[in-house]
Amino acid sequence: MILVTTETVGGRDHEALGLVKGSTVQSKNIGKDILSGLKTIVGGELHSYTAMMDEARALATKRMAEEALALGADAVVCLRYASSSIMAGAAEVMAYGTAVKFR
């Protein structure tokens, strides 16, 4: 499965099959949440949350690609990500794009 943020794949002609998306809601355990809360006092990167968001993007991308494969797609173009806070310590990540079939 080819995934690109551009509107085309190397100039290949394609037909659009439709919107595809994948999403997940992830959270960290209470222990890491407390430690991250303390980290905000001194500043710096919250490594456990960075890892959580990386995992969430990977899972959302996988789910989107599976949806595209089910449509018979060869690629997803115009791939985008969106995220939003659901509650303290939990975030939704969505991957979406247009599934296409090469001609």
N, C-alpha and C positions, 0 to 999 in steps of 0.2 A: 504494500500500500504506500503510495507516494503522498506525502503531506507537505503542502507548501503554503506560504502566506501570500503568494502572488496570485494573480488572476488566471495565469496559464502555467503549463508545465513545459518549459523548454520549447515553446512555440508549437506544441502538439495540438492538433485540433480535437476538441471534445464536445460532448453534449452534457448539459447539466441534468442530474437526476433528482436533485432536491437538497434541502437543508438536512444536515446530520449534526447530532450533538451528543455529548456525553457529559455526565456530571457526577459529582460526589460531594458529600459533606463529611469533613474530617474534624477530629478534635484530638487534643493531647490529654494525657491522664492528669489527675489533680496534682500529683507531685511535681511534674514538669511545669504545670501551670503556676504553681506557687514559686518555683525557682525562677521562672521567666518574669513573674511579677516583681521579684526582688531585683532582677537584672535591669528593669526599667528605671530603678533609682539611680544606678551608676551609668547607664547608657551602654550601647554596644549592640551587636547583632544577637538576636534570639535564635540560636542555632536549632533548637528543637522545633521552633515554628517554621524556620526555613526548610528543614527536612520534611515537616508535615506538608507544606505547600508543594514541595517537589514531588512527594508521593501522590498528592491529590491531582496535580497536573498530569502526571503519568497515567493515573487510573482514568481520569476524564478523557484523555487522548485515546487510550485503549478502547474505551467504551464507544467513543465517536467513530473510530476506525472500524470496529465491529459492526456498527450500524451501517456504515458505508459499504462494507463487504456484503452485508445482507441485501443491499440494493443492487449488487453487481458492479460496484464502482471500481475503477482502477486507481483513483486518486481523490484527495480532498483538496480543493483550492480555497483560497481566502481564509485559511485557518486563523482563528482568533481565540483568545482566552478571556474570561471574565471571572471575577471573584467578588464575593460579598461576605460580610460577617453575618453569621446566623445568630450567634450569642457569644458571650465571653468565652474565648478559647476554642471556638468552632467556626469554620469557614466553608462556604460552598465554592467549588471551582467548576467552571463549565468550559468545555472546549466545543467549538462549533465551526462549521464551514459548509461549503457546497460540494456534495459528492458528484463526481464526473466520470464519464465513460469515454475512453479514447475511441476515435473513429478510425 
